Amino acid sequence: MNELRPLTPQQLARAENRLRHPAPGSRIEAARDYGIDLTLLMEQLRLTPAERARKLESAATALEQVRGIAHRRP
């Protein structure tokens, strides 16, 4: 299995440029036109894989707590 590493500054700049200025007819342009907030994707790309995993785990834990509260309510 390949080791997951953060994007290099050059890779991050290229990805952000593509997200800010999608090519006409691209899937990124279609996502933006559909209403997807591409700035959230850029925010995630700035994180390391470990930071993204911690953030996901935290969100999953919070969701489980909300589900537990919802199931206990009469």
Secondary structure, 3 states (H helix, E strand, C coil): CCCCCCCCHHHHHHHHHHHHCCCCCCHHHHHHHHCCCHHHHHHHHCCCHHHHHHHHHHHHHHHHHHHHHHHHCC
